[in-house]
Amino acid sequence: MNPTNTFNVATRNHRRRGLLLTVAISLFPFCIPSGSETAFSQDIVSKPPASVAAQEIAFQKYFSEIELLLCFQGKGSCLPYDAGVLHEAYQRLPALRNNRTIVAGNSSGSIPAAFFCCFGFSDSNVAYAEERLKNGNRDAVRNMEDVNNKISKLSKGLSTEIPHWEVREYIAFALGVPQWQDAKSIDEIVQRSHASPRYPCLIVASNKEVLDNKHPRGNLSSSHLKELDPSNMDVLWRTEAYEFYKLHPEQFSRDHPNLVLGPTRRIGKAATFFVDASMYSLLSRIPEEERTADLRLMKDANDIATAILASVAEPSYFPSVVEREPNKILPSDTHPFPSTIRQRSYTGGYVISIPGQDVRRMLPGIRVLGTGWRHNPLVARILLKNWLLADCEQLAFLSEYWSDLEVNPDYEFESHIEVRDLTGQQEYDFGCKRAAELFAANIGVPAFVNRPKYNYPAKRAIYPNREVPDMFIDPNENGTHPVLRTMRGM
C-alpha cells in the first residue's frame, strides 16, 4: 500500500465532511493561548455578538454529532493487539467509519491516536495503520521489558530507559512520513511531516515534577511529602510538609529545585492532556477544580511528536520529556502555571488508563470504547507509587468506570505477554479474536471500578442531537445531579 495515497484519501474524506466541519474547525484556532489569556477570549471581545453566536452554534452542532470516544490503551509493546481490536471495531461501528469519533491514547496507544488525529478513519487508513502497527520493529522495547533484566538493573541503581530514538519508526507512521529510514534524528522526521491535528484527539501524559515522590536518599522508597486527590487529580503538599517548608524556604529550594512553594498546599495536576484545538476548547469549559488534567494544545507535527514521546516515557521505559513550549498549556487565573512549577516534564501516560471522565461529562451521549488495559504486578505498582505518588491500580479503577466496553486481554494472551513469545501477526490475531468475542456478547467490563466524585454532566455539557435513552441512571432522586450511566456495551 502506498502511504502517500493513503493520506491523500484521508484528506479527500476530510474535505467531503462538508461545510459544517469547515466552519467548526475555523472556531478552534481562537483557543490558542496568548499570554495570560487565550486568543479565543480576545476574539469574543473584538467580534460582533452575532458572529460569536454563529460560531458557538456551529461548535455545539459539531460536538453534538460525536458518538464515540475510542481509547487506545497502552500495554507496553502490544501495539499489534490494539491493531486487531481496531480491525474488529471498524467493521462494526459506524461512528468510526463516519469520523464521528474522538481518539484518545496513553503510553504506546498515543501512536495510533496521533495517526487518526491527523488523518482520520477510512478503509485505506485503517488497513494501513493495522499493517504498520502489526509489523513495526519493537525489538528494543521488548528487550527492555524483560522483567529479570529490569529488576537487576534497578537493584543496582542503574538506568533501564532506552533512547527515544527507538520509537522513530512509530513517530514517522503517526506523522505520515513514509521515508524515515535515513533520518538522523526524530526532529528530522518531524521536519519531513506536513501533518497537523484535524480530528478531535486527547493524549495522556503524567506531570513528573508534580508527582515526583522519591525519597532523596532512597531510590526505591517514598518521601511521603505529597498527597493526591483522585476526584480531580490535584496533587497537594501534606499539611505538615507544607508548614515545614514555609518556615524553611532554603530547604525547599534544595529539595525541589523545579517547584515553587505556592500560596496554598496545591502543587498542580497529576496529568496533562495533549489535545487538538477542538478538544482544547471543549474541555476548557470544565472548571479547573473539576477537570482531571491540564490541557496542552497541539498545533503541528512537532506538538504531535512531543505528545507521543511524553506519553510513552513511562518510568523505566524512556527518559522523561521536558516541555519546551509551556505557553501552549491552558492559562489559569486561579492557579497560574509559574506560581508553583519552574519546569514541566512528562513521564508517561500510565496515570489515566481511560481519559473518559472529562469527555463524558462534556458529551453525555457518547460511548466509550477501550482497547484494553494491562494491570501492573504488585512490585511495579508499589515502585510507581513510591516514585511518582499515584497508585496506578486505584486510578485505573476510577478511570475504567467510564468504559462502555473494554477489550481487556484474556488470560491466554496475558501469559504470552509475560514471555513475549508472539509475533506481531499472532498478537494481532489475539486482538481480533478477543474483540470479536466481546462485541458479539456486547459486554466487556473491567473487574473492578470505583465510582468517581464527578459522575454527572458538566454545567456546559453538549447533549447529543440524537436519542440516547441510556445516558443516565434512573431514577434521579431528590433533585440531585443526573448520574451518567456507564458499562453499557456498544
C-alpha positions in Angstrom: 0.0 0.0 0.0 1.3 3.4 -0.9 1.2 5.6 2.2 1.0 8.8 0.1 -2.2 7.6 -1.5 -3.5 6.7 1.9 -3.0 10.1 3.3 -4.5 11.7 0.1 -7.6 9.6 0.7 -7.7 10.9 4.2 -7.6 14.4 3.0 -10.3 13.9 0.4 -12.5 12.2 3.1 -11.9 15.1 5.4 -13.0 17.6 2.7 -16.1 15.6 2.0 -17.4 16.1 5.5 -18.8 19.3 4.3 -19.2 22.9 5.3 -20.2 22.3 8.9 -16.8 20.8 9.8 -15.0 23.6 8.0 -17.0 26.2 10.0 -16.4 24.3 13.2 -12.7 23.8 12.7 -12.4 27.6 11.9 -13.5 28.2 15.5 -10.8 26.2 17.2 -7.7 28.4 16.5 -9.4 31.0 18.7 -8.3 28.8 21.6 -4.6 29.2 21.2 -3.1 30.6 24.4 -1.5 34.1 24.1 0.0 35.5 27.3 -2.3 35.5 30.3 -5.5 34.9 28.3 -6.5 33.0 25.2 -7.0 34.3 21.7 -10.4 32.8 21.9 -11.4 35.1 24.8 -9.9 38.1 23.0 -11.9 37.2 19.8 -15.2 37.1 21.8 -14.5 40.7 22.9 -13.5 42.0 19.5 -16.1 40.3 17.2 -19.7 41.3 16.9 -22.0 39.2 19.1 -23.9 37.8 16.1 -20.7 36.4 14.7 -19.7 34.8 18.1 -23.2 33.3 18.4 -23.0 31.8 14.9 -19.6 30.3 15.8 -20.9 28.9 19.1 -23.9 27.3 17.3 -21.5 25.6 14.8 -19.3 24.4 17.7 -22.2 23.0 19.6 -23.6 21.3 16.5 -20.3 19.7 15.6 -19.8 18.1 19.0 -23.5 17.1 19.4 -22.8 14.7 16.5 -19.8 13.0 18.1 -20.8 9.4 19.0 -17.7 7.6 20.3 -14.6 8.0 22.4 -12.0 5.4 21.2 -9.2 5.0 23.7 -6.0 3.2 22.6 -4.8 2.0 25.9 -1.1 1.3 26.2 0.1 -2.2 27.0 3.8 -1.8 26.6 4.9 -3.2 23.2 1.5 -4.7 22.4 0.5 -2.4 19.5 -0.4 -5.4 17.3 -3.1 -6.4 19.8 -4.6 -2.9 19.5 -4.5 -3.2 15.7 -6.6 -6.3 16.0 -9.1 -4.5 18.2 -9.2 -1.6 15.7 -9.9 -4.0 12.9 -13.0 -5.5 14.6 -14.3 -2.2 15.9 -14.0 -0.5 12.5 -16.1 -3.3 10.9 -18.9 -2.8 13.4 -19.1 0.8 14.5 -20.5 3.5 12.1 -19.1 6.2 14.4 -15.6 5.2 13.2 -16.4 4.9 9.6 -18.2 8.3 9.7 -15.4 10.1 11.6 -17.8 10.9 14.5 -15.2 9.8 17.0 -12.7 11.3 19.5 -9.5 9.4 19.6 -7.5 9.1 22.8 -4.3 7.4 23.7 -1.9 6.7 26.6 1.6 5.2 26.5 2.0 3.3 23.3 -1.6 3.9 22.5 -0.7 7.5 21.8 0.8 6.4 18.5 -2.4 5.2 16.7 -4.3 8.0 18.4 -1.9 10.6 16.9 -2.2 9.0 13.4 -6.0 9.1 13.4 -6.0 12.6 14.8 -4.1 13.7 11.7 -5.6 11.5 9.0 -9.0 10.3 10.2 -10.7 7.0 9.7 -11.2 5.5 6.2 -10.9 2.0 4.8 -7.4 2.6 3.5 -6.1 4.4 6.6 -7.3 1.7 8.9 -5.8 -1.0 6.8 -2.5 1.0 6.6 -2.5 1.5 10.4 -3.1 -2.2 11.0 -0.2 -3.1 8.8 2.2 -0.6 10.4 1.3 -1.5 14.0 1.4 -5.2 13.3 4.8 -5.2 11.6 6.7 -2.4 13.1 10.0 -3.1 14.7 9.6 -3.3 18.5 12.6 -5.4 19.4 14.3 -2.7 21.5 11.2 -2.1 23.6 10.5 -5.8 24.1 14.1 -6.5 25.2 13.9 -3.6 27.6 10.7 -5.1 29.1 12.5 -8.2 30.2 11.5 -8.3 33.9 14.6 -10.1 35.3 17.0 -7.7 33.5 15.0 -4.7 34.6 14.9 -5.7 38.3 18.6 -6.5 38.2 19.4 -3.0 36.9 17.1 -1.3 39.3 18.5 -3.1 42.3 22.0 -1.8 41.3 20.7 1.7 40.8 21.2 1.5 37.0 19.0 3.1 34.4 16.7 0.9 32.4 15.5 3.6 30.0 16.2 3.3 26.3 16.6 6.4 23.9 13.5 8.0 22.3 15.2 7.2 19.0 13.9 3.6 19.3 10.4 4.8 18.5 11.4 6.7 15.4 9.5 4.3 13.1 6.3 4.9 15.0 6.7 8.6 15.1 7.1 8.5 11.3 4.0 6.4 11.0 1.9 8.8 13.2 3.1 11.8 11.2 2.7 10.4 7.8 6.4 10.2 6.9 6.9 7.1 4.6 10.6 7.8 4.1 12.2 7.9 7.6 14.9 5.2 7.5 17.7 7.7 6.5 16.7 10.3 9.1 19.4 11.1 11.7 17.0 12.3 14.4 13.4 12.4 15.4 13.5 16.2 14.8 14.4 15.4 11.2 11.4 13.1 10.8 9.2 15.8 12.2 10.6 18.3 9.7 9.6 16.0 6.9 6.0 15.9 8.0 3.1 18.1 6.9 0.7 16.5 9.4 -1.4 18.6 11.8 -4.3 17.8 14.1 -7.6 17.6 12.1 -9.8 15.4 14.2 -10.6 15.5 17.9 -7.8 13.9 20.0 -6.6 13.5 23.5 -3.2 12.1 24.6 -2.3 11.5 28.2 1.0 12.3 29.9 1.8 12.5 33.6 3.5 15.6 35.1 6.8 14.5 36.6 7.7 17.4 38.9 4.2 17.4 40.4 4.2 13.7 41.0 7.8 13.2 42.0 7.7 11.3 45.2 11.1 9.7 45.6 13.0 9.9 48.9 16.2 11.9 48.3 18.3 9.1 50.0 16.4 6.1 48.7 16.0 5.3 45.1 13.1 2.9 45.7 11.4 4.5 48.7 8.8 7.2 49.0 9.3 10.7 50.5 5.7 10.9 51.8 5.5 14.6 51.3 2.6 14.8 48.9 -1.0 13.5 48.5 -3.3 13.1 45.5 -6.9 14.0 45.3 -8.3 11.4 42.8 -11.5 13.3 42.2 -9.7 15.9 40.1 -6.1 14.6 40.1 -4.8 17.6 42.1 -1.6 17.0 43.9 -1.0 18.8 47.2 1.7 19.0 49.8 0.8 17.2 53.0 -0.1 19.7 55.7 3.0 19.1 57.9 5.4 19.2 54.9 3.8 22.5 53.7 4.1 24.1 57.1 7.7 23.0 57.4 8.7 24.3 54.0 7.0 27.7 54.7 9.4 28.0 57.7 12.4 26.7 55.8 12.3 28.1 52.2 16.0 27.4 51.6 15.5 23.7 52.3 12.5 23.7 49.9 14.7 25.1 47.2 17.3 22.4 47.7 14.8 19.6 47.9 12.5 20.7 45.0 14.5 22.9 42.5 11.8 22.6 39.8 8.9 23.7 42.0 7.8 26.9 43.8 6.1 26.8 47.2 2.7 28.4 46.4 0.2 30.3 48.5 -1.7 27.1 49.2 -0.9 23.4 49.5 -1.8 22.8 45.9 1.1 21.9 43.6 -0.7 21.2 40.3 -2.4 18.5 38.2 -1.0 15.0 38.1 -1.6 14.7 34.3 -1.7 16.7 31.1 -3.9 16.1 28.2 -2.3 16.9 24.8 -5.3 18.0 22.7 -6.2 19.4 19.3 -7.7 22.8 19.2 -11.3 21.5 19.2 -10.8 19.4 22.4 -8.9 22.3 23.9 -11.9 24.5 23.6 -14.3 21.7 24.7 -12.5 20.6 27.8 -11.5 24.1 28.9 -15.3 24.7 29.6 -15.0 22.4 32.6 -13.9 24.4 35.7 -10.3 23.7 36.6 -11.3 22.4 40.1 -13.3 19.6 38.4 -11.1 18.9 35.4 -8.7 15.9 35.7 -5.8 17.3 33.8 -4.0 20.4 32.4 -4.7 21.0 28.7 -1.8 21.3 26.3 -2.5 22.4 22.8 -1.3 20.5 19.7 -1.0 22.6 16.6 1.6 21.0 14.3 3.7 17.9 13.7 6.2 18.9 16.4 3.5 19.1 19.0 2.2 15.6 18.0 5.6 14.1 18.3 6.1 15.7 21.7 2.8 14.2 22.8 3.8 10.7 21.7 7.2 10.9 23.4 5.6 12.4 26.6 3.1 9.6 26.7 5.5 6.7 26.1 8.1 8.0 28.5 6.9 5.5 31.2 9.2 5.2 34.2 11.8 2.6 33.4 10.9 2.7 29.6 12.1 6.0 28.2 13.6 9.2 29.6 11.1 12.0 30.6 10.3 14.8 28.2 10.9 18.4 29.1 8.1 20.8 27.9 9.7 23.3 25.6 6.6 25.4 24.9 4.7 25.9 28.3 2.8 28.8 26.7 0.7 26.1 25.0 -0.7 25.0 28.3 -4.1 26.4 29.1 -3.6 29.5 31.2 -5.2 29.6 34.7 -6.5 32.6 36.6 -6.7 30.7 39.9 -3.6 28.6 39.6 -1.1 30.2 37.2 1.4 27.6 35.9 4.6 29.5 37.1 3.2 30.1 40.6 4.2 26.5 41.7 6.2 25.0 38.8 9.5 26.2 37.4 9.8 23.3 34.8 7.4 20.8 33.4 8.4 17.4 32.2 6.3 14.4 31.3 6.8 10.8 32.3 4.3 8.6 30.6 0.5 8.2 30.2 0.0 5.3 32.6 -1.6 7.6 35.2 -5.1 7.6 33.4 -5.9 4.4 31.6 -9.2 5.7 30.1 -9.4 9.5 29.9 -13.2 9.4 29.8 -14.4 11.4 32.7 -13.9 14.9 31.3 -15.0 13.9 27.8 -18.1 12.1 29.0 -19.1 15.0 31.3 -19.0 17.4 28.4 -20.6 15.0 25.9 -23.0 12.8 27.9 -24.3 10.9 24.9 -21.1 9.3 23.6 -20.0 5.7 24.1 -16.5 4.9 25.5 -14.5 2.0 23.9 -11.1 0.9 25.3 -8.7 -1.4 23.5 -7.7 -3.0 26.8 -5.5 -2.3 29.8 -2.8 -4.5 31.3 -2.8 -4.1 35.1 0.7 -3.9 36.8 2.0 -6.6 39.0 2.3 -5.7 42.7 6.0 -4.9 42.6 5.7 -2.5 39.7 2.6 -0.9 41.3 4.5 -0.2 44.6 7.6 1.1 42.8 5.4 3.5 40.7 3.7 4.8 43.8 7.0 5.3 45.6 8.5 7.1 42.6 5.5 9.1 41.4 2.9 9.1 44.1 -0.1 7.8 42.1 -1.3 4.3 42.8 -1.9 3.3 39.1 -4.2 0.4 40.1 -6.6 2.6 42.2 -6.6 5.3 39.5 -7.4 2.6 36.8 -10.5 1.6 38.9 -11.6 5.2 38.7 -10.9 5.8 35.0 -12.2 2.4 33.8 -15.6 3.2 35.5 -16.2 5.3 32.3 -15.8 2.4 29.8 -18.8 1.0 28.0 -16.8 -1.8 26.5 -13.1 -2.6 27.1 -11.3 -5.2 25.2 -9.0 -6.4 28.1 -6.6 -9.2 27.2 -7.7 -12.7 28.3 -5.6 -15.0 30.5 -4.1 -16.8 27.5 -2.8 -13.6 25.9 -1.6 -12.3 29.3 0.6 -15.4 29.6 2.2 -14.7 26.3 2.9 -11.1 27.2 5.0 -12.3 30.2 7.4 -14.2 27.9 7.0 -12.1 24.8 6.9 -15.1 22.5 4.3 -13.9 19.9 4.9 -12.5 16.5 3.1 -9.3 15.5 0.7 -11.3 13.4 -0.1 -13.6 16.4 -0.7 -10.7 18.7 -2.9 -9.1 16.1 -4.9 -12.3 15.8 -5.4 -12.4 19.6 -6.7 -8.8 19.4 -9.2 -9.6 16.7 -10.4 -12.8 18.4 -10.9 -11.1 21.8 -12.6 -8.0 20.3 -14.9 -10.2 18.2 -15.8 -12.2 21.2 -16.7 -9.2 23.3 -18.5 -7.3 20.6 -20.6 -10.4 19.9 -21.6 -10.5 23.6 -21.9 -6.7 23.7 -20.1 -6.7 27.0 -16.6 -6.1 28.2 -16.4 -4.6 31.6 -13.5 -4.2 34.0 -13.2 -6.5 37.0 -13.2 -3.6 39.5 -14.3 0.0 39.3 -14.6 2.9 41.8 -17.4 5.5 41.4 -15.8 8.9 40.8 -17.0 12.1 42.6 -17.8 13.9 39.3 -20.2 11.4 37.7 -22.7 13.9 36.3 -22.7 16.2 33.3 -20.7 19.4 33.5 -22.6 22.6 33.6 -21.7 23.5 30.0 -22.2 20.0 28.6 -23.2 19.5 25.0 -26.1 17.0 24.5 -26.5 14.7 21.5 -28.7 15.6 18.6 -30.0 12.0 18.6 -31.9 10.0 21.1 -29.7 8.2 23.6 -32.1 6.6 26.1 -29.4 5.2 28.4 -27.4 8.4 29.2 -28.4 8.4 32.9 -29.0 6.1 35.8 -32.7 6.2 36.8 -34.2 7.4 38.9 -32.8 10.8 39.6 -33.8 11.2 43.2 -34.2 14.3 45.4 -33.2 16.8 42.7 -29.6 15.7 42.7 -27.3 15.7 39.6 -28.3 13.1 37.0 -25.7 10.3 37.2 -24.1 9.2 33.9 -24.6 5.6 33.1 -21.6 3.6 32.1 -20.6 0.0 31.1 -23.5 -0.1 28.6 -21.9 -2.0 25.7 -21.7 -0.6 22.2 
